[in-house]
Amino acid sequence: MGICLSTGNQCSCNGGTNGERISGSCLGIRVSGRIERKRTFSDHTFSIQHLNSIPNRLVYNGKTRNSCIFTQQGRKGINQDAMVVWEDFISDGAIFCGVFDGHGPHGHVVARKVRDVLPRKLESSWESSQLKHNRTDRTSCFRWSQKNSADGERHDMDGSQEDKSSSLWRKAFLKSYKAMDKELKSHPKVDCFCSGCTAVTLVKQGSDLFVGSIGDSRAILGSKDSRDSPVATQLTVDLKPDLPREAERIKKCKGRVFALQDEPEVPRVWLPFDNAPGLAMARAFGDFCLKDYGVISIPEFSHRVLTDNDLFVVLASDGVWDVLSNQEVVEIVHSAPTRSSAARMVVDSAAREWKLKYPTSKMDDCAVVCLFLDGKMDSNSENEEQSLATFQTDEMDDTENSDEERRLEPSLQRNNTVRSSEEKEQIGGRSSQSEENGESICAKDENWLGLEGVTRVNSLIQLPRFSCPTNIVGEGCNGG
C-alpha cells in the first residue's frame, strides 16, 4: 500500500515454550506432567471450529448464569467489537470475560480471532505455570520439612497463597498475550500489519479478580457504599500515547507522539519517517506497522480481592466510555429493571449520548459485558434473552464480504477517543502494575504493535501520506 515501510523481518517474540502446551484436563496438576506434542496450525483450526459447542461460553448478545452481554454496530461500517463470557473456565466456578475493539481495515477479523484464541492461550499458560509452581512447591516443602520437622513449627512458606495465586496469573497473562500476538504475526490468513485490536480481559476465581488489558477498552467495578449507593471504581488504565511512561517508551524507540490541531485532545503515535498512521493508543494486538516504534502488546495486570460490597463488573469498548462516565455506567446497570437487560441499557444510553453530544459524528461500535458477582440472574427473562440473541447471528459468516466493504472505506481515519479533563485526571493518578520485567524497552524482546485507524468523527477522513501537514500540534516532521 506504500504508506509504511515494512519492518517486519525481525520477530520480536522469542516464543520460548509457547509452542508446547500442557494438557488442560487436570488444571495443570498432573502426576506425570507430560507435555503434549507441538500443536500444528490444522490442530488449532480444528479446535477453533468447535468453540461454539463449548458449554457456558457466550459470544453473542444474551445472558449466562452470571452475566449479560450486548454489542451494537456504530455508523462507520461493520461492527469491529467482539466480546466473550466463558463460565467454568479453568475450573468450576471460574469465569473469563473479555471485550476486544478492532481497528483498521481488518480490525473485525483480528478482534474475533483474539476473542476465540486468547482464552485458550491463557488457560494453557496458567496450567503450565501451575504445574511448574507445584513442582517447585513440593521441592521447597520437602526441604522445609527436613529442616523444621523437629521444631514443630507451623508451615509458613514464603509469601501468602494470595501472592502466589496473583503471581501465577500475572505470568499467565503476560505469556498468553505474547503468544497471541506472535500467532497473529505468523497467521497466514489474518492481515495485521495495519489492523489490530484492544483487549480488556478478566478472570474471576472465587473472591479473586485478575485483570489484564491493552489499549483503551476499560473495566470498572460497581460497589455499594455505606449508604447502599452505587459507586464506581476503575480497574484498568486507558493506555493512551500521552501517558508519561507510554510516551517515553515510544519516543525512545523513535516513534512520534502528537495530536492534530483539530483534535488536540487525541494524541496519536506516528512513524518516524511519515505522518502515518496515527494510532490513538499505546498498546494493542496486531498493528505490526508500528511494532518497532514503541507500541507494545504487554498487558497491564492487576489483582483485586472482592468484598461483600462489590456488586458487578462492567467491561466495555471505548464507544461507551467516550460518552458515558464510570459513575453513569454503574448507575445504569444498578438501576436496570432486569439484570439481563443491563448491558443493553448501557449501549442504548451510549447511543443516545452520541447523538446528543456529537450529532455530526459517526457513532462508534459499542460492546458491553456485565458480570454480576453474586452469581444471580433473572429467573423470568427467557423471552428477553431470545430477543437479545437475534442480533448479530451471522457475524462470523460475513467475514469475506465485510473485508470487501472495509476496502471501500479509507483505512486511516479518526478515532475520537473523547476524554473530559476530569476523566483524564482520574485516570492519570491511578497506578497499575506494568510488566516489562527486564525486557528491552526498544524492540527485540517485546511485541511492538500499534496502528489505530477507525473513524468516529467526520472531520478527518484521511491523513496526508508523505507531505508535512501544517495543522499539527506538538512535534514537527523531523522524525523525532
C-alpha positions in Angstrom: 0.0 0.0 0.0 3.0 2.3 0.3 2.1 4.1 3.5 4.5 2.3 5.8 8.0 0.9 5.4 7.9 -2.8 6.3 10.0 -3.5 9.3 8.5 -7.0 9.8 11.7 -9.0 9.0 12.5 -9.2 12.7 10.4 -11.3 15.0 10.1 -9.5 18.4 8.7 -12.7 20.0 11.2 -15.3 21.1 8.4 -17.8 21.7 10.0 -19.7 24.5 7.9 -22.7 25.3 4.9 -21.2 23.7 4.6 -23.9 21.1 4.2 -26.6 23.8 1.1 -27.0 25.8 0.3 -28.8 29.0 -2.8 -30.9 28.7 -5.7 -29.0 30.2 -7.8 -31.8 31.6 -6.4 -31.6 35.2 -5.9 -27.9 35.6 -2.2 -28.2 35.5 -2.0 -30.6 38.4 -0.8 -33.8 36.8 1.1 -36.8 38.2 3.1 -37.4 35.0 3.4 -33.7 34.0 3.7 -35.0 30.4 4.0 -32.3 27.7 1.9 -32.8 24.6 3.4 -32.6 21.1 3.6 -29.2 19.5 0.2 -28.3 18.0 0.1 -27.6 14.3 -2.0 -25.0 12.6 -4.5 -27.6 11.4 -4.9 -28.7 15.1 -5.6 -25.1 16.1 -8.1 -24.6 13.3 -9.9 -27.8 14.3 -10.2 -26.6 17.9 -11.4 -23.2 16.9 -14.2 -24.7 14.8 -15.5 -26.4 17.9 -15.5 -23.4 20.2 -19.2 -22.8 19.7 -20.0 -26.2 21.1 -18.3 -25.4 24.4 -20.9 -25.2 27.2 -21.3 -22.0 29.2 -19.5 -19.9 26.5 -21.3 -16.9 25.1 -20.1 -14.5 22.3 -23.3 -13.1 21.0 -25.9 -10.9 22.6 -27.6 -12.7 25.5 -27.1 -13.8 29.1 -25.4 -16.6 31.1 -25.9 -17.7 34.7 -23.8 -14.7 36.0 -23.7 -12.2 33.2 -25.3 -10.4 30.2 -23.5 -9.1 27.1 -24.6 -6.8 24.3 -23.0 -5.1 21.3 -24.3 -2.7 18.7 -22.8 -1.6 15.4 -21.9 2.0 15.0 -22.2 4.1 11.9 -18.7 3.5 10.4 -19.2 0.1 8.8 -19.0 -3.4 10.1 -19.1 -3.9 13.9 -15.4 -4.4 14.9 -16.1 -5.1 18.6 -16.1 -8.6 19.9 -16.9 -10.0 23.4 -17.0 -13.3 25.3 -18.1 -14.7 28.6 -16.8 -18.2 29.5 -18.2 -19.7 32.7 -16.5 -22.7 34.3 -13.3 -21.5 32.7 -10.2 -23.4 34.1 -12.3 -24.9 36.8 -15.9 -25.0 38.1 -16.9 -21.5 39.2 -14.1 -19.6 37.5 -15.3 -17.1 34.8 -13.4 -15.5 31.9 -14.7 -12.2 30.4 -13.3 -10.2 27.6 -14.0 -7.2 25.3 -12.0 -6.6 22.1 -12.2 -3.5 20.0 -10.8 -3.9 16.5 -9.4 -1.1 14.3 -8.0 -0.8 10.8 -9.2 -2.5 7.6 -9.4 -6.0 9.1 -9.9 -5.0 12.7 -13.1 -7.1 13.0 -11.2 -10.2 11.9 -8.4 -9.5 14.4 -10.9 -8.9 17.3 -12.8 -12.1 16.7 -9.6 -14.1 16.3 -8.3 -12.8 19.7 -11.7 -13.4 21.3 -11.5 -17.1 20.2 -7.8 -17.8 20.8 -6.7 -15.7 23.7 -8.8 -17.5 26.4 -7.3 -20.9 25.3 -3.8 -19.5 25.5 -4.5 -18.0 28.9 -5.8 -21.4 30.1 -2.7 -23.2 28.7 -0.3 -20.6 30.2 -2.0 -20.8 33.6 -1.8 -24.6 33.6 1.8 -24.5 32.7 2.6 -22.0 35.4 0.6 -24.0 37.9 2.4 -27.2 37.1 5.8 -25.6 37.4 4.7 -24.0 40.7 3.5 -27.3 42.1 6.9 -29.0 41.3 8.8 -26.1 42.9 6.4 -26.1 45.9 6.8 -29.8 46.5 10.6 -29.5 46.5 10.5 -26.5 48.8 8.1 -28.2 51.2 10.2 -31.3 51.4 13.4 -29.3 52.2 11.4 -27.2 54.7 10.1 -30.3 56.5 13.6 -31.8 56.7 14.8 -28.6 58.3 11.9 -27.8 60.7 10.0 -31.0 61.5 11.9 -31.5 64.7 10.9 -28.0 65.9 7.2 -28.4 65.3 7.0 -25.1 63.6 3.9 -24.1 61.6 4.4 -24.5 57.9 4.6 -21.0 56.5 6.1 -20.9 53.1 7.5 -17.7 51.7 4.6 -15.5 50.5 1.0 -15.9 51.1 -1.3 -18.0 49.0 -2.8 -14.8 47.6 0.6 -13.6 46.5 1.3 -17.0 44.8 -2.0 -17.0 43.0 -1.5 -13.4 41.8 2.0 -14.3 40.6 0.8 -17.3 38.7 -2.0 -15.3 36.9 0.4 -12.5 36.2 2.8 -14.9 34.4 -0.1 -16.5 32.6 -1.5 -13.1 31.3 1.9 -12.0 30.1 2.7 -15.3 28.4 -0.7 -15.6 26.7 -0.7 -12.1 25.4 2.8 -12.5 24.0 1.8 -15.8 22.4 -1.4 -14.3 21.0 0.4 -11.5 19.2 3.1 -13.9 17.9 0.3 -16.1 16.4 -1.3 -13.0 14.8 2.0 -12.1 13.2 2.5 -15.5 11.7 -1.1 -16.2 10.8 -1.4 -16.9 7.0 -4.9 -15.5 6.7 -5.1 -12.6 9.1 -3.5 -9.3 7.9 -2.4 -7.4 11.0 0.1 -5.1 9.5 -2.3 -2.1 9.6 -5.1 -3.7 11.7 -5.3 -4.7 15.3 -7.5 -4.7 18.4 -7.6 -3.8 22.1 -8.3 -6.2 24.9 -9.7 -6.0 28.4 -9.9 -9.4 30.0 -10.6 -10.7 33.5 -10.7 -14.0 35.3 -12.9 -14.3 38.4 -11.8 -17.1 40.6 -13.6 -17.3 43.9 -13.2 -13.8 45.5 -10.2 -13.0 43.4 -10.4 -10.8 40.3 -7.4 -10.9 37.9 -7.4 -8.3 35.1 -5.2 -7.8 32.1 -5.6 -5.1 29.4 -4.1 -3.4 26.5 -5.5 -0.4 24.6 -8.4 1.8 25.7 -11.2 -0.7 26.4 -12.0 -0.4 30.1 -13.1 -2.4 33.1 -14.9 -0.9 36.1 -16.2 -2.3 39.4 -19.6 -1.3 40.7 -19.9 -1.4 44.5 -22.2 0.0 47.2 -21.0 2.5 49.8 -22.1 2.8 53.5 -25.4 4.2 52.4 -26.0 1.5 49.8 -25.5 3.9 46.9 -23.7 2.6 43.8 -20.1 3.8 43.4 -17.7 3.2 40.5 -14.0 2.1 40.7 -11.9 1.9 37.6 -10.0 -1.3 37.3 -7.9 -0.6 34.3 -5.9 2.4 32.8 -6.7 3.7 29.3 -3.3 3.2 27.7 -3.1 6.3 25.7 0.1 7.6 24.0 0.2 10.7 26.2 0.6 8.8 29.4 4.2 9.8 30.5 5.6 6.3 30.7 4.0 5.3 27.4 5.2 8.4 25.6 8.7 8.0 27.0 8.9 4.4 25.6 7.5 5.4 22.2 9.9 8.3 21.8 12.9 6.2 22.9 12.0 3.8 20.1 11.9 6.7 17.5 8.1 6.8 17.3 6.4 10.2 17.5 3.5 11.3 19.7 1.5 14.3 18.8 -2.1 15.5 18.2 -3.6 17.2 15.2 -4.7 20.7 15.5 -8.4 20.0 15.0 -8.4 17.2 17.7 -5.9 18.4 20.3 -7.4 16.0 22.9 -6.4 12.9 20.9 -2.7 12.2 21.0 -1.5 9.7 18.4 1.5 7.5 17.5 3.2 8.2 14.2 6.0 6.6 12.2 9.4 8.4 12.5 9.6 8.9 8.7 6.0 9.6 7.7 2.9 11.3 9.1 1.0 8.0 9.4 -0.7 6.1 10.7 -1.8 8.0 13.8 -2.6 5.3 16.4 -4.7 6.6 19.3 -3.4 4.1 21.8 0.0 2.9 23.1 -0.7 -0.8 23.3 -2.6 -3.2 21.0 -2.6 -6.6 19.4 -1.6 -6.7 15.8 -0.7 -3.4 14.1 2.8 -4.5 13.2 3.4 -1.3 11.2 4.5 0.3 14.5 5.9 -2.7 16.3 9.4 -1.3 16.3 8.4 2.2 17.3 7.3 1.8 20.9 3.8 0.4 20.7 3.6 -3.0 22.6 1.2 -5.8 23.5 2.4 -6.3 27.1 -0.7 -6.1 29.3 -1.2 -4.2 32.4 -2.1 -6.7 35.1 -3.9 -6.1 38.4 -5.3 -8.3 41.2 -8.2 -7.4 43.4 -9.8 -9.3 46.3 -13.6 -8.8 46.1 -15.7 -7.9 49.2 -19.4 -8.2 50.0 -19.9 -4.6 48.9 -18.8 -5.3 45.4 -21.8 -5.9 43.1 -20.7 -6.2 39.5 -18.0 -5.6 36.9 -18.5 -3.9 33.6 -16.2 -4.3 30.6 -16.8 -2.1 27.6 -15.2 -0.7 24.5 -14.4 3.0 24.2 -17.5 3.6 22.2 -19.2 3.6 25.6 -16.5 5.4 27.6 -16.3 8.2 25.1 -19.7 9.4 26.1 -20.5 7.9 29.5 -18.6 8.3 32.7 -17.8 5.4 35.0 -20.4 6.5 37.6 -23.0 6.9 34.9 -22.5 3.3 33.7 -22.6 2.0 37.3 -25.9 3.8 37.9 -27.4 2.5 34.7 -26.5 -1.1 35.5 -27.6 -0.8 39.1 -31.0 0.7 38.1 -31.7 -1.8 35.2 -35.2 -3.3 35.6 -33.7 -6.8 35.0 -30.1 -7.9 35.2 -30.3 -9.5 31.8 -31.1 -6.1 30.3 -28.3 -4.2 31.9 -25.7 -4.5 29.1 -28.3 -3.4 26.5 -29.3 -0.4 28.6 -25.7 0.8 28.8 -25.4 0.5 25.0 -28.7 2.3 24.4 -27.7 5.1 26.8 -24.4 5.4 25.0 -26.2 5.6 21.6 -28.4 8.5 22.9 -25.4 10.3 24.3 -23.6 10.1 21.0 -26.5 11.8 19.2 -26.7 14.5 21.9 -23.0 15.2 22.4 -21.6 14.6 18.9 -24.5 15.0 16.4 -22.2 15.4 13.4 -20.0 12.4 14.4 -20.2 8.8 13.5 -21.2 6.8 16.5 -18.6 4.1 17.4 -19.3 0.4 17.9 -20.2 -0.4 21.5 -19.7 -3.7 23.3 -20.6 -4.3 27.0 -20.2 -7.2 29.4 -21.9 -7.1 32.8 -20.7 -9.7 35.3 -22.8 -9.9 38.5 -20.6 -11.1 41.3 -23.3 -12.8 43.4 -23.9 -15.2 40.7 -27.6 -14.4 40.4 -29.6 -13.6 37.3 -33.2 -13.0 36.5 -35.4 -16.2 36.5 -38.1 -14.8 34.2 -36.2 -13.2 31.4 -36.2 -16.1 28.8 -38.1 -14.0 26.2 -35.8 -11.1 26.6 -32.8 -13.4 26.2 -34.2 -14.6 22.9 -34.8 -11.1 21.6 -31.2 -10.1 22.5 -29.7 -13.2 20.9 -31.3 -12.4 17.5 -28.7 -9.7 16.9 -25.5 -10.5 15.0 -26.2 -14.2 14.4 -24.5 -14.3 11.0 -21.5 -12.2 12.2 -18.8 -14.8 11.6 -20.1 -15.9 8.2 -19.8 -12.4 6.7 -16.0 -12.0 7.1 -15.1 -12.1 3.4 -17.9 -9.7 2.4 -17.1 -7.3 5.2 -13.5 -7.3 4.2 -14.6 -6.0 0.8 -16.8 -3.4 2.4 -13.8 -2.2 4.5 -11.7 -1.8 1.4 -14.1 0.8 0.1 -13.5 3.0 3.2 -10.4 5.0 4.0 -8.1 3.0 6.2 -6.7 5.9 8.0 -9.5 7.7 9.9 -10.1 9.5 13.1 -10.5 7.8 16.4 -12.1 10.5 18.6 -11.4 9.0 21.9 -13.0 11.9 23.7 -12.0 12.3 27.3 -13.0 15.1 29.6 -10.3 16.8 31.7 -11.8 15.3 34.9 -11.6 11.8 33.5 -8.0 12.4 32.4 -7.0 13.5 35.9 -8.7 10.5 37.5 -7.0 8.1 35.1 -3.7 9.8 35.3 -3.5 9.4 39.1 -4.1 5.7 39.0 -1.1 3.3 39.4 -1.0 -0.1 37.9 1.4 -3.0 37.7 3.3 -2.7 34.4 5.0 -5.9 33.5 8.1 -5.0 31.4 10.3 -7.1 33.7 13.9 -6.7 32.5 12.8 -6.7 28.8 14.4 -4.2 26.5 12.4 -1.0 26.1 13.1 -0.9 22.3 12.2 -3.8 20.1 13.7 -7.2 20.5 12.0 -9.0 23.4 8.8 -7.0 23.5 5.9 -7.2 21.0 5.8 -3.9 19.2 2.4 -3.3 17.8 0.2 -0.5 17.0 -2.0 1.3 14.4 -5.3 2.8 15.2 -7.4 3.8 12.2 -11.0 3.7 13.0 -13.1 6.8 12.4 -15.5 8.2 15.0 -15.6 11.8 13.8 -16.2 13.0 10.3 -13.7 15.9 10.3 -10.8 13.8 9.5 -11.1 11.3 6.6 -7.6 10.5 5.5 -4.2 11.7 6.6 -1.5 13.0 4.3 0.9 10.2 3.5 4.2 11.8 2.6 3.8 15.6 3.0 4.3 17.5 6.2 0.9 18.8 7.4 0.7 22.3 8.7 -2.0 21.6 11.1 0.0 19.7 13.7 0.3 20.4 17.3 3.4 19.1 19.0 6.4 17.7 17.1 7.2 18.6 13.6 8.0 16.2 10.7 11.7 15.7 11.5 11.1 12.1 12.6 11.7 12.6 16.3 
